[in-house]
């Protein structure tokens, strides 16, 4: 057992000198170099991962909306319409879906959300992505579950050009499918990156 005098002597004797407790300039530069190299490699990969996850979430949200529209039209025996909408009260007459879209029951068949018609659900905007359809501005499901009109392809592209574009294709049978190609098998065209 050490007495108090021996303990204090031991502490004083084995304490490091002040200049040996700090980092040297060389150690700091090596650490900074390693950290910057790892960051340079990791940040682009992380950005690509987040873009891919955002796109997957948006694609899954639209596929869910299409499945919901199909099931609602079969369940209710009335037309269901999925259309671009930024406010949840009116359909936009364009093919831009990234600002949100809504699902409603179109009782009178005029392809407009009128007073007395049921809004089933509003889907939120998707920032950072271009979500566009080529020619059609809505998907209408008939009471038998079929999607009227021609096949619709809705494309998903990152606004900054990161990540592979994707598409949701709805055929006349009403079933949506996802793809990395357009409906005819060609490459997906995206709006120009600014």
C-alpha positions as CSV (number, residue, x, y, z in Angstrom):
1,X,0.0,0.0,0.0
2,X,1.3,3.5,-0.8
3,X,1.1,6.3,1.5
4,X,-0.1,9.8,0.5
5,X,3.5,11.0,0.0
6,X,4.3,8.2,-2.4
7,X,1.0,8.7,-4.3
8,X,1.7,12.3,-4.9
9,X,5.3,11.6,-5.9
10,X,4.1,8.9,-8.3
11,X,1.6,11.4,-9.9
12,X,4.2,14.1,-10.3
13,X,6.9,11.8,-11.7
14,X,4.7,10.1,-14.3
15,X,2.8,13.1,-15.6
16,X,3.6,13.9,-19.2
17,X,5.2,17.2,-19.9
18,X,2.9,19.9,-21.3
19,X,4.3,19.8,-24.9
20,X,3.7,16.0,-25.2
21,X,0.0,16.2,-24.5
22,X,-1.0,18.1,-27.7
23,X,-1.2,17.1,-31.3
24,X,1.7,18.0,-33.6
25,X,1.1,19.9,-36.8
26,X,2.0,16.8,-38.7
27,X,-0.6,14.7,-36.9
28,X,-3.3,17.3,-37.4
29,X,-2.5,17.5,-41.2
30,X,-2.5,13.7,-41.6
31,X,-5.9,13.5,-39.8
32,X,-7.3,16.3,-41.9
33,X,-6.2,14.5,-45.1
34,X,-7.7,11.2,-44.1
35,X,-11.0,12.9,-43.1
36,X,-11.2,14.9,-46.4
37,X,-10.5,11.8,-48.5
38,X,-13.2,9.8,-46.8
39,X,-15.6,12.7,-47.1
40,X,-14.8,13.1,-50.8
41,X,-15.6,9.5,-51.4
42,X,-18.6,9.2,-49.1
43,X,-20.6,12.4,-49.9
44,X,-21.4,11.5,-53.6
45,X,-22.4,8.0,-52.6
46,X,-24.6,9.3,-49.9
47,X,-26.3,11.8,-52.3
48,X,-26.9,9.0,-54.8
49,X,-28.4,6.8,-52.0
50,X,-30.7,9.6,-50.8
51,X,-31.8,10.3,-54.4
52,X,-32.5,6.6,-54.9
53,X,-34.5,6.4,-51.7
54,X,-36.5,9.5,-52.5
55,X,-37.3,8.1,-56.0
56,X,-38.2,4.7,-54.6
57,X,-40.6,6.3,-52.1
58,X,-42.2,8.4,-54.8
59,X,-42.7,5.4,-57.1
60,X,-44.1,3.4,-54.3
61,X,-46.5,6.2,-53.3
62,X,-47.9,6.4,-56.9
63,X,-48.2,2.6,-57.2
64,X,-50.1,2.6,-53.9
65,X,-52.4,5.4,-55.2
66,X,-53.1,3.4,-58.3
67,X,-53.8,0.2,-56.4
68,X,-56.1,2.2,-54.1
69,X,-57.9,3.8,-57.0
70,X,-58.5,0.4,-58.6
71,X,-59.7,-1.2,-55.4
72,X,-62.0,1.8,-54.6
73,X,-63.6,1.7,-58.0
74,X,-64.3,-2.0,-57.8
75,X,-65.6,-1.7,-54.2
76,X,-67.9,1.2,-54.9
77,X,-68.9,0.3,-58.4
78,X,-68.2,3.8,-59.6
79,X,-65.4,5.5,-61.6
80,X,-62.3,6.5,-59.7
81,X,-59.9,9.2,-61.0
82,X,-56.3,9.8,-60.1
83,X,-55.1,13.2,-61.3
84,X,-52.4,15.8,-60.6
85,X,-53.5,18.3,-57.9
86,X,-51.6,20.7,-55.8
87,X,-54.6,21.7,-53.6
88,X,-56.7,18.6,-53.2
89,X,-59.8,20.3,-54.6
90,X,-59.2,20.6,-58.3
91,X,-57.4,18.5,-61.0
92,X,-54.7,20.3,-62.8
93,X,-55.0,20.0,-66.6
94,X,-51.4,19.2,-67.1
95,X,-49.1,16.2,-66.9
96,X,-47.0,17.5,-63.9
97,X,-47.5,15.1,-61.0
98,X,-44.7,16.1,-58.6
99,X,-46.8,18.9,-57.0
100,X,-49.2,16.3,-55.6
101,X,-52.1,14.2,-56.9
102,X,-55.6,13.3,-55.7
103,X,-57.9,10.4,-55.9
104,X,-61.6,11.0,-56.1
105,X,-64.8,9.1,-57.1
106,X,-66.2,10.6,-60.3
107,X,-69.9,9.9,-60.0
108,X,-71.1,11.9,-63.0
109,X,-68.2,10.8,-65.3
110,X,-67.2,14.3,-66.4
111,X,-63.5,13.9,-65.3
112,X,-63.8,16.9,-63.0
113,X,-64.0,16.9,-59.2
114,X,-67.4,18.4,-58.5
115,X,-69.4,19.3,-55.4
116,X,-70.8,16.1,-53.8
117,X,-68.1,13.8,-55.2
118,X,-65.9,12.0,-52.7
119,X,-62.3,12.8,-52.4
120,X,-60.7,9.6,-51.3
121,X,-57.2,10.8,-50.7
122,X,-54.6,13.5,-51.4
123,X,-51.0,12.6,-52.0
124,X,-48.3,15.2,-51.1
125,X,-45.8,16.9,-53.4
126,X,-42.5,15.2,-54.0
127,X,-39.7,17.8,-53.9
128,X,-36.5,17.2,-55.9
129,X,-38.1,15.0,-58.6
130,X,-39.8,15.6,-62.0
131,X,-42.8,13.3,-62.2
132,X,-44.5,13.6,-65.6
133,X,-46.8,11.7,-67.9
134,X,-46.5,12.0,-71.6
135,X,-50.0,12.6,-73.0
136,X,-52.6,12.0,-70.3
137,X,-53.3,14.1,-67.3
138,X,-55.3,11.5,-65.3
139,X,-55.9,7.8,-64.8
140,X,-59.5,6.8,-64.8
141,X,-60.6,3.4,-63.5
142,X,-63.9,1.9,-64.6
143,X,-66.1,0.0,-62.1
144,X,-64.7,-3.3,-63.5
145,X,-61.1,-2.3,-62.5
146,X,-60.0,-1.5,-66.0
147,X,-58.1,1.8,-66.8
148,X,-59.8,3.6,-69.7
149,X,-57.9,5.2,-72.4
150,X,-54.4,4.3,-73.7
151,X,-51.5,3.0,-71.7
152,X,-50.0,5.8,-69.5
153,X,-46.4,6.0,-68.5
154,X,-45.5,8.3,-65.6
155,X,-41.8,9.0,-65.4
156,X,-39.7,9.8,-62.4
157,X,-36.5,11.8,-62.8
158,X,-34.2,13.5,-60.4
159,X,-34.1,17.3,-60.9
160,X,-30.3,17.3,-60.6
161,X,-29.7,14.3,-62.9
162,X,-28.6,12.0,-60.2
163,X,-29.8,8.4,-60.2
164,X,-31.4,6.3,-62.9
165,X,-34.9,7.4,-64.0
166,X,-37.9,5.1,-63.4
167,X,-41.3,4.7,-64.8
168,X,-44.7,3.5,-63.6
169,X,-46.7,2.1,-66.5
170,X,-50.5,1.5,-66.3
171,X,-52.0,-0.6,-69.1
172,X,-55.6,-0.8,-70.0
173,X,-56.0,-3.8,-67.6
174,X,-55.5,-1.2,-64.8
175,X,-52.5,-2.9,-63.2
176,X,-49.4,-0.7,-62.6
177,X,-45.9,-1.9,-63.1
178,X,-42.6,-0.3,-62.5
179,X,-39.7,-0.2,-65.0
180,X,-36.4,1.4,-65.9
181,X,-37.6,1.7,-69.5
182,X,-40.6,3.4,-71.1
183,X,-43.7,1.4,-72.2
184,X,-42.2,0.7,-75.7
185,X,-38.9,-0.5,-74.2
186,X,-36.9,2.6,-75.0
187,X,-34.9,4.8,-72.7
188,X,-36.8,7.1,-70.3
189,X,-36.5,10.8,-71.4
190,X,-36.1,13.3,-68.6
191,X,-36.4,17.1,-68.6
192,X,-33.1,18.9,-69.1
193,X,-31.0,19.5,-66.0
194,X,-30.6,23.2,-65.3
